[in-house]
């Protein structure tokens, strides 16, 4: 394998992930023509069409998807070969693409990230907070942080990190207007801000746990949102109660913008997990980052 084959594979991977020759070329500091020519050389070498080109987007063909995974394995193995005799972790290098909820990024990861990047200056981190279920493999993520019960994780490895304690929160203005409930039985006349990744479904109700188990009952609400920032902002604005990770609301509680209520009637804790693809060569930079993430997260944080 020649070095230009390695470079062409890097270009192909970036084009497939970005869905654009122009964006991939800009990422890599190359002319668009160079990126296009590199992929054309690969297609000629392999004797198959790797990408479907439309006026709006570039997408991998079926052969392209299969080759994409082999490219990632080959490139990761090549990186390992380059660093196998370097014991100093400062020599870790390459791109890391990670997705996690906004709350986790803001509360736990970003405050500590300068230390990690200072210790590993060769790492280029791409941090996504999509507030949706990203496709880890197709979108090229090295690992994703998930909060909640895991679904649709075939062919992925799950690493449990801990759990989030979930509390109920309201703004002082909301409580002044409607009163502060002391038990779930006093929630009549109250309303929730609902959270949904996809609009159109039945909103989740108010949840709490007691000795008899988990209870969920409907609670009216005039607003449904689909991302964490809007969810928290709606609570601050007095639009209703929300149920959210306690640790992720700490900055708003400390600022006096919201108050946790019903402390003896919290919802069921939500598991926190790291997901990553089961790959032949998991890059050392990914392993090191996941170990660091497990340590910095306070994933069992409550109050």
C-alpha positions, 0 to 999 in steps of 0.5 A: 500500500502506497502513502497516496492510497492512505491519503486517498482513504482519508479523503474518502472517509471525510467526504463520506462523513461530511456528505460533500466534497467541498466541505471535506476538502475544506476540512483537509485543507485541499482543493476540491478537485484534489478530493474528487480526483482521490476518490475517483482513483480509489473507484478506478482501483476497486472497480466500483462506485463508492459514492452516489453524487447528487446536486444536494449531497454525496452519499456512500453506495452499498459498496462504499459503506462496506469500504468505509468501515474497512478504511476506518479499520485500516487508518486506525491500524496505520495510526497504531503502527505510527505510535506503537513505540511511543509510550508518551501519551502526549503523542496521541494524535488524530481526530476524535468525533464524539456525541453527547447530550448538552447537559453532559457537555456543559456540566461535566465535560467542557469544564475539564476538557482544557486539561485533556487537550493540554495533555494530548495536543495532537488530538483534534476533538469534534464534539456534537451535542445533537440532542438526537439519536445519531447514527454512530457508524454511518456518521463516523462517531468514535463514541457517543454518550447516551442517557436513558435505556439503550435501544437500537444498539446492535453491533455496538459495545455499551460501557455503563458509566453510572446513572443520573438522578432525576429531579423535578424543577420549577421557577420561583415565579411559577411556584408563586403563581401556582403554589409548591406541591409537597406530594404528587397528590398535590399536582392537580392544577399544575402543568409540565413542559414536555420533552420529545425527540420527535413531535407527534407522540404522546407526551411523557407524564409526571414520574416518581418512584416510591416503595410500590415502584415507578408511577407515571400519570399524565400532566397537562402542558402547553409546550413541548420542546425537543432540545435540552436548552429549550427545556431548561429555558422554558422552566426558567421562564415559568412555563411549567415543571420539568424533570431533568438530571439534578447535576445538569440543573445545578447551575440554575439552582445555584443562580436562584433561577429554578428550585428543585421540588418534591425531593422525596418523590424523584423520578427513576434514575436514568442510566448513563452509557458510552457506546462505540462500534465493535471494531477490529482496531479501536484506536488508542486515542479513543480508548484513552478518551473514553477512560478519561470521560468515565473519570471526569463525569460524576455520572452518579452525581445527585445533589 
